[in-house]
Amino acid sequence: MSIRRETSSGPSELERMLAERGLPSKVESRAGLAVLVVDRATMEALADPEVRRSTLALAREHGFTHVAVELRDDGAR
């Protein structure tokens, strides 16, 4: 049984809209949770409270109730 949420606009639409706002990310859908997998620059942009609020509002428009952010492991250490 899949836990991925299927919405009419789907994660790819949310990914596109986030990228248009300068927040490139991969969106993993888990029921009502959108997990944004981002690079360091996007993580830093999300430190701004207004950017976080608008990102959550956009995710809600796409059927999600919550957003989590995960830093992509680029392998650089």
Secondary structure, DSSP 4 states (H G I P E B T S, - for coil): ---PPP-SSHHHHHHHHHHHTT--EEEEEETTEEEEEE-HHHHHHTTSHHHHHHHHHHHHHTT-SEEEEEE---S--
